[in-house]
Protein backbone atom coordinates (compact mmCIF):
# COMPACT_ATOMS: atom_id res chain seq x y z
CA UNK A 1 0.00 0.00 0.00
CA UNK A 2 1.40 3.40 -0.99
CA UNK A 3 2.10 5.85 1.81
CA UNK A 4 -0.14 8.89 1.97
CA UNK A 5 1.37 12.35 1.57
CA UNK A 6 0.73 13.05 5.25
CA UNK A 7 2.64 9.91 6.25
CA UNK A 8 5.77 11.20 4.50
CA UNK A 9 5.54 14.76 5.81
CA UNK A 10 7.65 15.29 8.95
CA UNK A 11 6.98 18.51 10.84
CA UNK A 12 9.06 19.52 13.85
CA UNK A 13 7.21 20.19 17.11
CA UNK A 14 8.13 23.89 17.14
CA UNK A 15 7.01 24.56 13.56
CA UNK A 16 4.19 27.10 13.23
CA UNK A 17 4.58 28.39 9.67
CA UNK A 18 6.52 27.29 6.59
CA UNK A 19 8.18 30.22 4.81
CA UNK A 20 10.87 28.49 2.72
CA UNK A 21 10.79 25.45 0.44
CA UNK A 22 13.95 23.59 -0.51
CA UNK A 23 13.85 21.18 -3.44
CA UNK A 24 16.28 18.44 -4.32
CA UNK A 25 16.86 18.31 -8.09
CA UNK A 26 17.36 14.78 -9.42
CA UNK A 27 14.72 12.34 -8.20
CA UNK A 28 12.41 15.09 -6.94
CA UNK A 29 12.09 17.57 -9.80
CA UNK A 30 13.86 15.57 -12.51
CA UNK A 31 12.67 12.03 -13.12
CA UNK A 32 15.56 9.56 -13.26
CA UNK A 33 16.33 6.17 -14.84
CA UNK A 34 19.49 4.79 -13.29
CA UNK A 35 19.21 1.39 -14.98
CA UNK A 36 19.10 2.95 -18.44
CA UNK A 37 22.33 4.83 -17.72
CA UNK A 38 24.01 1.72 -16.30
CA UNK A 39 23.04 -0.25 -19.41
CA UNK A 40 24.43 2.46 -21.69
CA UNK A 41 27.72 2.54 -19.77
CA UNK A 42 27.89 -1.26 -20.06
CA UNK A 43 27.50 -0.96 -23.84
CA UNK A 44 30.60 1.24 -23.76
CA UNK A 45 32.59 -1.59 -22.20
CA UNK A 46 32.42 -0.21 -18.66
CA UNK A 47 31.56 -2.57 -15.81
CA UNK A 48 30.71 -1.85 -12.18
CA UNK A 49 28.85 1.42 -12.77
CA UNK A 50 25.80 0.04 -10.98
CA UNK A 51 27.69 0.07 -7.67
CA UNK A 52 28.81 3.69 -8.15
CA UNK A 53 25.63 5.38 -9.39
CA UNK A 54 22.67 6.18 -7.16
CA UNK A 55 19.56 8.37 -7.35
CA UNK A 56 20.71 10.38 -4.33
CA UNK A 57 24.36 9.76 -3.37
CA UNK A 58 27.18 8.63 -5.66
CA UNK A 59 30.36 6.71 -4.96
CA UNK A 60 33.90 6.61 -6.33
CA UNK A 61 34.68 8.83 -9.31
CA UNK A 62 31.05 10.00 -9.49
CA UNK A 63 31.17 11.22 -5.88
CA UNK A 64 34.47 13.02 -6.42
CA UNK A 65 32.91 14.71 -9.45
CA UNK A 66 29.79 15.75 -7.53
CA UNK A 67 31.96 17.19 -4.77
CA UNK A 68 33.83 19.25 -7.35
CA UNK A 69 37.13 17.57 -6.50
CA UNK A 70 37.85 16.69 -10.14
CA UNK A 71 37.13 18.63 -13.32
CA UNK A 72 34.82 17.52 -16.12
CA UNK A 73 37.88 16.62 -18.22
CA UNK A 74 39.38 14.55 -15.40
CA UNK A 75 36.06 12.79 -14.88
CA UNK A 76 35.73 11.89 -18.56
CA UNK A 77 39.30 10.61 -18.66
CA UNK A 78 38.76 8.44 -15.57
CA UNK A 79 35.61 6.95 -17.05
CA UNK A 80 37.43 6.35 -20.34
CA UNK A 81 40.13 4.39 -18.53
CA UNK A 82 37.43 2.11 -17.09
CA UNK A 83 36.36 0.99 -20.57
CA UNK A 84 37.60 -2.05 -22.43
CA UNK A 85 37.54 -0.13 -25.71
CA UNK A 86 38.23 3.35 -27.08
CA UNK A 87 35.33 5.70 -26.38
CA UNK A 88 34.77 9.40 -26.99
CA UNK A 89 33.70 12.17 -24.62
CA UNK A 90 30.37 12.38 -26.44
CA UNK A 91 29.70 8.68 -25.90
CA UNK A 92 30.43 8.99 -22.18
CA UNK A 93 28.22 12.05 -21.87
CA UNK A 94 25.36 10.36 -23.73
CA UNK A 95 25.49 7.38 -21.35
CA UNK A 96 25.63 9.69 -18.34
CA UNK A 97 22.86 12.01 -19.52
CA UNK A 98 20.58 9.03 -20.18
CA UNK A 99 20.22 8.91 -16.37
CA UNK A 100 17.90 11.91 -16.81
CA UNK A 101 14.36 11.30 -18.06
CA UNK A 102 12.59 14.65 -17.90
CA UNK A 103 11.71 17.67 -15.83
CA UNK A 104 7.92 17.78 -16.28
CA UNK A 105 6.30 21.12 -17.11
CA UNK A 106 3.79 20.75 -14.28
CA UNK A 107 6.61 20.76 -11.70
CA UNK A 108 8.06 23.99 -13.05
CA UNK A 109 4.56 25.48 -13.17
CA UNK A 110 4.05 24.44 -9.54
CA UNK A 111 7.31 26.07 -8.44
CA UNK A 112 6.39 29.27 -10.28
CA UNK A 113 3.10 29.34 -8.37
CA UNK A 114 4.70 28.50 -5.04
CA UNK A 115 7.22 31.29 -5.48
CA UNK A 116 4.37 33.75 -4.91
CA UNK A 117 4.11 32.45 -1.36
CA UNK A 118 7.51 31.03 -0.36
CA UNK A 119 11.24 31.46 -0.76
CA UNK A 120 12.37 28.67 -3.07
CA UNK A 121 15.85 27.10 -2.84
CA UNK A 122 17.54 24.23 -4.64
CA UNK A 123 19.85 21.90 -2.67
CA UNK A 124 21.35 19.25 -4.90
CA UNK A 125 24.10 16.68 -5.14
CA UNK A 126 25.04 17.37 -8.74
CA UNK A 127 28.06 17.67 -11.00
CA UNK A 128 29.07 20.26 -13.57
CA UNK A 129 28.19 18.19 -16.65
CA UNK A 130 24.71 17.19 -15.51
CA UNK A 131 23.98 20.68 -14.21
CA UNK A 132 24.92 22.37 -17.49
CA UNK A 133 22.93 19.78 -19.45
CA UNK A 134 19.86 20.48 -17.31
CA UNK A 135 20.23 24.23 -17.72
CA UNK A 136 20.33 23.89 -21.49
CA UNK A 137 17.64 21.24 -22.01
CA UNK A 138 15.14 21.99 -19.24
CA UNK A 139 15.42 25.75 -18.78
CA UNK A 140 17.01 27.52 -21.77
CA UNK A 141 14.94 25.32 -24.09
CA UNK A 142 11.83 26.75 -22.42
CA UNK A 143 13.15 30.31 -22.61
CA UNK A 144 13.79 30.30 -18.85
CA UNK A 145 16.71 30.40 -16.44
CA UNK A 146 17.17 28.89 -12.99
CA UNK A 147 16.63 32.36 -11.53
CA UNK A 148 13.07 32.27 -12.83
CA UNK A 149 12.33 29.50 -10.34
CA UNK A 150 14.83 29.58 -7.48
CA UNK A 151 15.90 32.35 -5.13
CA UNK A 152 19.22 30.59 -4.66
CA UNK A 153 20.92 27.32 -5.57
CA UNK A 154 23.15 25.25 -3.30
CA UNK A 155 25.06 22.78 -5.47
CA UNK A 156 27.46 20.14 -4.20
CA UNK A 157 30.06 20.58 -6.94
CA UNK A 158 30.34 24.27 -6.08
CA UNK A 159 30.24 23.74 -2.29
CA UNK A 160 32.67 20.76 -2.40
CA UNK A 161 30.49 18.62 -0.17
CA UNK A 162 27.53 16.30 -0.69
CA UNK A 163 24.44 15.34 1.24
CA UNK A 164 23.95 13.58 3.62
CA UNK A 165 26.92 15.28 5.33
CA UNK A 166 25.53 17.88 7.71
CA UNK A 167 28.09 20.51 6.66
CA UNK A 168 26.29 21.18 3.38
CA UNK A 169 23.08 21.91 5.29
CA UNK A 170 24.87 24.10 7.82
CA UNK A 171 26.53 26.11 5.04
CA UNK A 172 23.15 26.63 3.38
CA UNK A 173 21.47 27.68 6.62
CA UNK A 174 24.27 30.11 7.48
CA UNK A 175 24.42 31.63 4.01
CA UNK A 176 20.66 31.98 3.53
CA UNK A 177 19.70 33.04 7.04
CA UNK A 178 16.62 30.85 6.93
CA UNK A 179 15.22 29.22 10.07
CA UNK A 180 15.04 25.40 10.01
CA UNK A 181 11.64 25.29 11.71
CA UNK A 182 10.21 27.55 8.99
CA UNK A 183 11.65 25.42 6.17
CA UNK A 184 10.37 22.36 4.32
CA UNK A 185 12.84 20.18 2.40
CA UNK A 186 11.54 17.90 -0.39
CA UNK A 187 14.00 15.04 -0.90
CA UNK A 188 14.06 11.44 -2.17
CA UNK A 189 17.05 10.14 -0.16
CA UNK A 190 16.27 8.78 3.29
CA UNK A 191 19.71 9.53 4.74
CA UNK A 192 19.54 13.07 3.36
CA UNK A 193 16.17 13.52 5.04
CA UNK A 194 17.48 12.12 8.32
CA UNK A 195 20.32 14.67 8.44
CA UNK A 196 17.92 17.53 7.68
CA UNK A 197 15.60 16.42 10.48
CA UNK A 198 18.49 16.29 12.97
CA UNK A 199 19.12 19.98 12.17
CA UNK A 200 15.49 20.91 12.81
CA UNK A 201 14.38 21.12 9.17
CA UNK A 202 10.90 19.87 8.23
CA UNK A 203 10.94 17.26 5.48
CA UNK A 204 8.83 15.54 2.86
CA UNK A 205 9.99 12.20 1.44
CA UNK A 206 9.19 12.04 -2.28
CA UNK A 207 8.65 8.89 -4.31
CA UNK A 208 10.09 8.20 -7.80
CA UNK A 209 8.32 10.07 -10.61
CA UNK A 210 5.82 11.49 -8.14
CA UNK A 211 3.43 14.36 -8.79
CA UNK A 212 3.44 15.87 -5.30
CA UNK A 213 1.34 18.93 -6.21
CA UNK A 214 -1.43 17.93 -3.80
CA UNK A 215 1.04 18.20 -0.91
CA UNK A 216 0.36 21.92 -0.98
CA UNK A 217 -3.33 21.34 -0.32
CA UNK A 218 -2.47 20.21 3.23
CA UNK A 219 -3.67 23.00 5.60
CA UNK A 220 -0.21 23.79 7.00
CA UNK A 221 1.14 24.38 3.49
CA UNK A 222 -1.90 25.83 1.77
CA UNK A 223 -1.20 29.54 1.22
C-alpha positions in Angstrom: 0.0 0.0 0.0 1.4 3.4 -1.0 2.1 5.8 1.8 -0.1 8.9 2.0 1.4 12.4 1.6 0.7 13.0 5.2 2.6 9.9 6.2 5.8 11.2 4.5 5.5 14.8 5.8 7.6 15.3 8.9 7.0 18.5 10.8 9.1 19.5 13.8 7.2 20.2 17.1 8.1 23.9 17.1 7.0 24.6 13.6 4.2 27.1 13.2 4.6 28.4 9.7 6.5 27.3 6.6 8.2 30.2 4.8 10.9 28.5 2.7 10.8 25.5 0.4 14.0 23.6 -0.5 13.9 21.2 -3.4 16.3 18.4 -4.3 16.9 18.3 -8.1 17.4 14.8 -9.4 14.7 12.3 -8.2 12.4 15.1 -6.9 12.1 17.6 -9.8 13.9 15.6 -12.5 12.7 12.0 -13.1 15.6 9.6 -13.3 16.3 6.2 -14.8 19.5 4.8 -13.3 19.2 1.4 -15.0 19.1 2.9 -18.4 22.3 4.8 -17.7 24.0 1.7 -16.3 23.0 -0.3 -19.4 24.4 2.5 -21.7 27.7 2.5 -19.8 27.9 -1.3 -20.1 27.5 -1.0 -23.8 30.6 1.2 -23.8 32.6 -1.6 -22.2 32.4 -0.2 -18.7 31.6 -2.6 -15.8 30.7 -1.8 -12.2 28.9 1.4 -12.8 25.8 0.0 -11.0 27.7 0.1 -7.7 28.8 3.7 -8.1 25.6 5.4 -9.4 22.7 6.2 -7.2 19.6 8.4 -7.3 20.7 10.4 -4.3 24.4 9.8 -3.4 27.2 8.6 -5.7 30.4 6.7 -5.0 33.9 6.6 -6.3 34.7 8.8 -9.3 31.0 10.0 -9.5 31.2 11.2 -5.9 34.5 13.0 -6.4 32.9 14.7 -9.4 29.8 15.7 -7.5 32.0 17.2 -4.8 33.8 19.2 -7.3 37.1 17.6 -6.5 37.8 16.7 -10.1 37.1 18.6 -13.3 34.8 17.5 -16.1 37.9 16.6 -18.2 39.4 14.6 -15.4 36.1 12.8 -14.9 35.7 11.9 -18.6 39.3 10.6 -18.7 38.8 8.4 -15.6 35.6 6.9 -17.1 37.4 6.4 -20.3 40.1 4.4 -18.5 37.4 2.1 -17.1 36.4 1.0 -20.6 37.6 -2.1 -22.4 37.5 -0.1 -25.7 38.2 3.3 -27.1 35.3 5.7 -26.4 34.8 9.4 -27.0 33.7 12.2 -24.6 30.4 12.4 -26.4 29.7 8.7 -25.9 30.4 9.0 -22.2 28.2 12.1 -21.9 25.4 10.4 -23.7 25.5 7.4 -21.4 25.6 9.7 -18.3 22.9 12.0 -19.5 20.6 9.0 -20.2 20.2 8.9 -16.4 17.9 11.9 -16.8 14.4 11.3 -18.1 12.6 14.7 -17.9 11.7 17.7 -15.8 7.9 17.8 -16.3 6.3 21.1 -17.1 3.8 20.8 -14.3 6.6 20.8 -11.7 8.1 24.0 -13.1 4.6 25.5 -13.2 4.1 24.4 -9.5 7.3 26.1 -8.4 6.4 29.3 -10.3 3.1 29.3 -8.4 4.7 28.5 -5.0 7.2 31.3 -5.5 4.4 33.8 -4.9 4.1 32.5 -1.4 7.5 31.0 -0.4 11.2 31.5 -0.8 12.4 28.7 -3.1 15.8 27.1 -2.8 17.5 24.2 -4.6 19.8 21.9 -2.7 21.4 19.2 -4.9 24.1 16.7 -5.1 25.0 17.4 -8.7 28.1 17.7 -11.0 29.1 20.3 -13.6 28.2 18.2 -16.7 24.7 17.2 -15.5 24.0 20.7 -14.2 24.9 22.4 -17.5 22.9 19.8 -19.4 19.9 20.5 -17.3 20.2 24.2 -17.7 20.3 23.9 -21.5 17.6 21.2 -22.0 15.1 22.0 -19.2 15.4 25.7 -18.8 17.0 27.5 -21.8 14.9 25.3 -24.1 11.8 26.8 -22.4 13.1 30.3 -22.6 13.8 30.3 -18.9 16.7 30.4 -16.4 17.2 28.9 -13.0 16.6 32.4 -11.5 13.1 32.3 -12.8 12.3 29.5 -10.3 14.8 29.6 -7.5 15.9 32.4 -5.1 19.2 30.6 -4.7 20.9 27.3 -5.6 23.2 25.3 -3.3 25.1 22.8 -5.5 27.5 20.1 -4.2 30.1 20.6 -6.9 30.3 24.3 -6.1 30.2 23.7 -2.3 32.7 20.8 -2.4 30.5 18.6 -0.2 27.5 16.3 -0.7 24.4 15.3 1.2 24.0 13.6 3.6 26.9 15.3 5.3 25.5 17.9 7.7 28.1 20.5 6.7 26.3 21.2 3.4 23.1 21.9 5.3 24.9 24.1 7.8 26.5 26.1 5.0 23.2 26.6 3.4 21.5 27.7 6.6 24.3 30.1 7.5 24.4 31.6 4.0 20.7 32.0 3.5 19.7 33.0 7.0 16.6 30.8 6.9 15.2 29.2 10.1 15.0 25.4 10.0 11.6 25.3 11.7 10.2 27.6 9.0 11.7 25.4 6.2 10.4 22.4 4.3 12.8 20.2 2.4 11.5 17.9 -0.4 14.0 15.0 -0.9 14.1 11.4 -2.2 17.1 10.1 -0.2 16.3 8.8 3.3 19.7 9.5 4.7 19.5 13.1 3.4 16.2 13.5 5.0 17.5 12.1 8.3 20.3 14.7 8.4 17.9 17.5 7.7 15.6 16.4 10.5 18.5 16.3 13.0 19.1 20.0 12.2 15.5 20.9 12.8 14.4 21.1 9.2 10.9 19.9 8.2 10.9 17.3 5.5 8.8 15.5 2.9 10.0 12.2 1.4 9.2 12.0 -2.3 8.6 8.9 -4.3 10.1 8.2 -7.8 8.3 10.1 -10.6 5.8 11.5 -8.1 3.4 14.4 -8.8 3.4 15.9 -5.3 1.3 18.9 -6.2 -1.4 17.9 -3.8 1.0 18.2 -0.9 0.4 21.9 -1.0 -3.3 21.3 -0.3 -2.5 20.2 3.2 -3.7 23.0 5.6 -0.2 23.8 7.0 1.1 24.4 3.5 -1.9 25.8 1.8 -1.2 29.5 1.2 
